[in-house]
Structure formats: structure tokens, C-alpha cells
Amino acid sequence: MSRKPTRASGAVRGSARLARGLASAGALCVLVAFGLSVSWVERTFTADGWVPPLIAEGIERTQWGLLFAGAACLILAGAMSRRGWALASAAALSLGAGAAFANAFYPRHLLFQPKRLAAVALGQELLLRDFTPQPTLRVASHEVLRARYPAINIHAHFSYPGLDTVKSAEELVAVMDACNVAQAVDLDGGVEEALQQELDRYARKAPERLVVFAHIWFGEEFSGPAYFQKLVGSLDEAARSGAAGIKIWKNLGLQSRDKTGQVVPVDDLRLEPLWRKAAALKLPILIHVADPEPFFHPADARNERYEELANALTGVIFSFAHPRYPRPSRIYAQLERVLERHRDVPFIGAHMLVLGNDLETLGAMLDRHPNLYVDTAAMAHELGRQPRAARAFFLKYEDRILFGTDGNPDEVIYRQYFRFLETADEYFDYPGWPQYNPGRWKIYGLDLPDDVLRKVYRDNAARLLKRREPDPGRAQR
């Protein structure tokens, strides 16, 4: 005699089907989370390997959402099964999937590498930051206390936020006197009241020695048209007050976004009033675009600037490798369109346009754009490791390269630059080492001839600044 199915048994079967459905849905969510990635979308659906930043961020949020949803489904399915082993298995699987997923996003984290963690704890693995070899190479060494010709430092920062020390005008001039630096350009001027304060602090105290540039700041969020027009309008007063040029930082084209979330390109038509105003006021523009190529590569064991990108104390990675940031080639193409449209404006590419590692590309840009110049600020480390190519570059473009140091230079920094430019010394520390650590290599001097040194140190900058200068005097030996 057969039994009729009871309501309770039907509920049990329904619960079991729901548990199986949740388990299947959970497993599918986890699999899709691992399979879906920005790189996969780039390879599959784009022609140039780049997706818009908002889409890239949406993909990452979707990945994490699928992972958490899958884990929740698996754990709920295990609980509904009313079997302890099923719940424990689901929880273990979810934890393992989460750990594996986190390791894919944070591959450096020792938490997911127990063997390495144990080796570090036992002192069996040497940390990179503790590797400090002492060279035994013995080669000629020359100390250059003063620039051979009175120099103009076109790229310095007197009061940039975060500087360890801020020197007074008198202290700056004393350093310059000791190093034969005739003038130094402060790029921290800002606009309006901030500019007036910087001029009061420096240029008006030593007008023949200290020069201030106005600074048009592009924040992470692009200012509205009305505010931007106000900034551009303030440049008339800036020029009357004594600002000798305009500085623009790398946020433009790389990080500054408008209200739609799109990165504002360097050649955005909304910026045309700025370039036209610079032309009308005859002010040079010192512009920093993009950043070193390794900053756009993953910060892993293959990245030659890993130590610079990775903070050993916090584990935080500084990198533009994420697709939310435009590639340097796009930014340089934008800059070239601006250079082409505004040939009457001299543009100074900060840090050798951050192309010190690719002098062929940089030289081609200089060939195409006669209104483009570059400065040497924070580039001795890059140029000094390729002394033959760099020297040839300086000789070819002797009229387009300007001396600059970056930061708030002291006697030590100046003299390291002089040694790099003036001597044929081999295998020595680049300026700023070890506090500034883009890489663990040494550099070689360029041994530039006198006529090139005079142009790089002084003449090229003097021509752009159009300012009266102290008598350069005779070459110093």
C-alpha cells in the first residue's frame, strides 16, 4: 500500500532543490568572478587594449560582487542542507576562493605565501630594502663645487607641500652663491593670493636671483568652466605682478576628471583660453605630462622601479598600471596637438618630458615641434646610465635643453648635477640617492663641452625667461 507524500516531505525536497540551486549559482558566480577581468575585456572586446576608466572600475566592482554573492550562496546552501560537513565545506571553499581572489589582486602579500613568510621570519630571505652592496670599483672622482658658467635653475620648488625643509630667500641665495647659480625658478607660485604670497616671500626679496612661475592647478576633479575662466583671467595680474611663466602639473591628461568621470585630455578645447592667454602674455609654459614608463607597468618583480613604487612600511603600491589611467602614448599625442596649434607658445617639458629612457622618441618630438624645450630636473639618474646616447642627445639638441634640478636644492644636489654634466667620472651616485630611489644603478658623467654647457646652464633659459640677468662673467675652472 503506497503512502501519499506528506507536506513535510515535499518541503524537504523543495529545500534540497533550493540548496542545490544556490550551490550551483554560487559556484557559477565564483567561476565568473575569476574569469571576468579588465585584461580579458581589453583582449576580447577592444582594438587598442584599453577600456574607459568607468568601465574598468565597474568590472572590478562586479568581480568582487560576484565573489561575495557566490560565497553567500554556497554558505547558505550548506546551511540549508542541514549537514555540518556541507556547511563546513562551503565555508572553506568560500574562504579559499576569497583568499585566492585577494592574492590575485595583492600578489605581494606574504599572508598568501606561507613559505616565504616563514623564511622572512627566520631571517633566511634578504629583503630588497636591506640589500646595500658597497662597490669596490676604484675610478677617478672629481668634485665640482661651482657650475662652470653661472647657471639658471629652471625647475625648482621653494615651498612645495611635503618638502623636508623650506629655505628663506636669503638661504636660497646663499646656496646659489656658493654654487655659482645666477637664478632659480620657483614653480610653486599658484595664482591670485597664493602667487602674491610666494612673490613676497622670494622674488620681491631677491628680484635678480629668484623667479616665480604662476601655477594653474588641475585637481583630481576638473574645475567648472566659470572657475577655470577666472583662473585664466588672473594670469593678467600674475604677469603684471612679476610671474615669469606658468607651471602645469601631470594631473592634466592623467588624473583630473570632469563631471562625467572622464579624464580631461591635454588638448581639450576647454583649455584653449589658457594657451591663448600664455601667448598673449608671452609667458613660457613648463608642463609635466605623464610619468616614467615603469609607473604604468605592474609593480612586480620585473619592474625596475619597484622600490620607488612600493612603500615598504605600508605595503601601498603607487602605480598607474590600472586601466583607469590613460597610457602615456595617448597623453603625448594630446600634447603634440597642443604644440602644433600653439607654435607661438614656448613649452618646457619637465623632466625631459619623462622620456629620458627613450631619447629617440623625445628627439623626434623636438624635431617636429620647434616650440618644445625640455629640462633636466630629476633626470640625471635616467640620462647618466646611458652616457654615450645622452651626450649625443645634448650635443644635437644643445639649444633646447635647460638645466633644472627639481625639489629645493642644496649644495650637495647642485654639485652632483655639476659632476654629472661637466666630468667624465664613472659609476657614481645620481643626485638624491638614497632618499630618492628610482633604481639601484649608478651613473656616468657626460663631460659636455664648454659651448654646450653654457647653453644648457644659462643661455637657453635666459632666452625663454626674457629677464635681465647678472653678468655671466668668465667660465670658471
Number of C-alpha atoms within 10 A of each C-alpha: 3 4 5 6 8 8 8 9 10 11 11 13 11 12 15 16 14 16 22 18 15 21 22 15 18 26 21 15 22 24 16 16 23 17 11 15 15 21 14 12 16 16 13 10 11 11 9 8 14 19 21 14 17 13 14 21 16 11 17 15 12 16 23 17 15 21 25 19 17 26 26 18 24 31 24 19 26 23 18 18 19 12 10 11 12 17 19 14 14 24 19 15 16 23 13 12 20 17 15 15 18 14 16 12 10 15 15 16 13 14 13 15 12 10 11 14 15 13 12 14 10 9 10 10 12 10 10 10 8 7 9 8 7 6 8 6 8 8 9 9 13 10 11 19 17 21 25 21 23 25 28 27 29 29 26 21 20 27 20 16 9 7 11 10 10 15 16 14 18 12 12 20 20 15 17 25 16 14 22 20 23 23 25 26 24 30 27 23 29 22 23 16 11 14 21 21 14 24 26 13 16 22 22 18 14 17 14 15 22 24 28 29 30 30 25 19 19 19 14 15 16 21 17 10 11 8 11 19 15 10 19 19 14 14 24 15 13 25 18 10 14 18 26 23 25 27 24 19 19 19 22 25 27 24 22 20 20 14 10 7 13 17 24 22 22 23 20 14 10 13 17 13 14 18 19 15 16 22 17 12 16 18 24 23 26 25 20 19 24 27 18 19 18 18 19 20 17 17 23 15 10 10 17 17 20 23 19 18 22 17 12 13 6 7 12 10 18 15 18 24 16 16 20 19 20 22 19 19 10 15 19 18 14 17 19 18 13 20 22 14 13 17 14 17 23 21 25 27 22 29 25 25 24 25 22 23 18 13 16 13 12 17 15 10 17 16 12 12 16 15 18 22 25 24 26 26 23 23 23 24 25 25 27 26 19 16 19 13 14 20 19 13 17 17 15 12 17 17 15 19 25 30 24 29 25 23 20 19 22 16 15 14 17 25 19 20 24 23 25 28 26 19 18 17 19 20 19 18 18 28 25 19 14 11 7 12 17 19 16 16 15 15 21 24 27 24 17 19 13 13 10 18 24 20 21 28 26 24 22 20 26 18 10 19 18 12 12 8 15 11 8 14 8 9 11 10 9
